[in-house]
Amino acid sequence: MVVDASSVAVGACAMQADNKGSERPIAYLSQKLSPTQTKWSTIEREVFAVICALRKWYAILFGAHIIVYSDHNPLTYIVECAPKSARLTRWSLALAQYSVELRYKKGAHNTAADCLSRL
């Protein structure tokens, strides 16, 4: 799965690898942020994108090992260290119910989710 957040929306794309190792999109998600959400920090918007995608695709993702790619490198440390805000702590605990591995992917290579998070 690839996720991205801009200042106005979040986007995600569920990907599935085929036998040859190439990935194909199987589902898309895009959600506009509320005026309050647009004031969140970048890491909060990026985590929100992950949480939205996991909630939306709960039925197909629960129990599976999920690799989430984001172009926001600090996001990869959200499950490893103590978050600084109550919101990030709640979302870190919400991520604990899934088998999630967060990885960094350069923004230029994260085009599917990037397009979905822009208006």
N, C-alpha and C positions, 0 to 999 in steps of 0.2 A: 504494500500500500504506500502511496506517496501523498503527502499532505503539504499544504502551504496556506499562509495567512497573509493578507494585505491589511491595509488600514481600514478597509471597508467590507471585506468578506473573507470567508474561509473556503477552501476547496480541498477535495480529496479524490483519489482515484484508486479503486481496488484493482490490483494486478494479479494475474496468475501466470506462473511460468509453465511453458510447454516442455516437451521432451528434449528439445534442442537448446534449452536455456534462455530463450527469448521470452520476454514478458508481453502479455496482452491484457488490455483493460477489460474488466468484466462489470464494473459499476462506477458511477460518478456521483459526486456530492458537491453541491455549492450552496452556501448559506450566507446571506447578507448579515452583517453585524448591526446590532442596535446602537443607538447613540452612546449608551453607556459602555458597551463592549468596544467601541472604537477608541476609547480612552485607555484601555488596558495596555500593559507593556507588550512588547513584541513576543516575549516568551509565553505570556499568558494567552495571547491570540493563537500562537502555534500549538500549545497544549490543547486549547479549546478545539482546534481543527482535528486533532487526534481523537479527543473525546467524542466529538460529533460523529466522526466516521465509525468509531467502535460501537456507539449506541445505534446508529442507523443500520449497520450490518451485523448486529449482535448475533442473529440466528445463524449466519454463515461463518462467523469468525470465532465464536466461543469454543474453547477447547483446542483450537489450532494454534500453532506457533506463528506469530505475526511479526513480520519485519516491516517497520515503518520508516520510510525515508523522508527527511525534511531538509530544507536548505538553511535551517537555523541550527548551527552547531551546538549552542548551549542546551538545546532541547535533549540531547543525548545524555545529559547528566541529571535529568530530572528524577530518575528513579534511583540514582546512586547516592545523592546527597540530600541533606535536609533543605526543602524549599523555604524561601524567605517570607512567603505570604500564606495566609490561611487558604486562599483560593487554590494556590499551587499545591499545598499539602493535601487538600481534598481530592484534587485531580490525580495526584501521585498515588493516593490510596485507591482511587477508582481504576487506575491502570494496573494495580497489583492483582486484580481478579483475572486478568488476561495474561497470556504468555507473550509479552510484547518485547521486542528488541528494537530500540531506536537507533537509527544510523543517519549519518550526515550524507547528503547528496548535494553537489554543487548546484546552485540556482539555475545555471544554464542547462543542466541535465534533468531538471525537475519541471519540464514544460507542461506536462499534463495537469498537475495540480496548480501550477502557476496560472494557467489560463482560467481555471475554474475559480480562482480567488480574486480575479480582477473584474471590474464592471465594464 
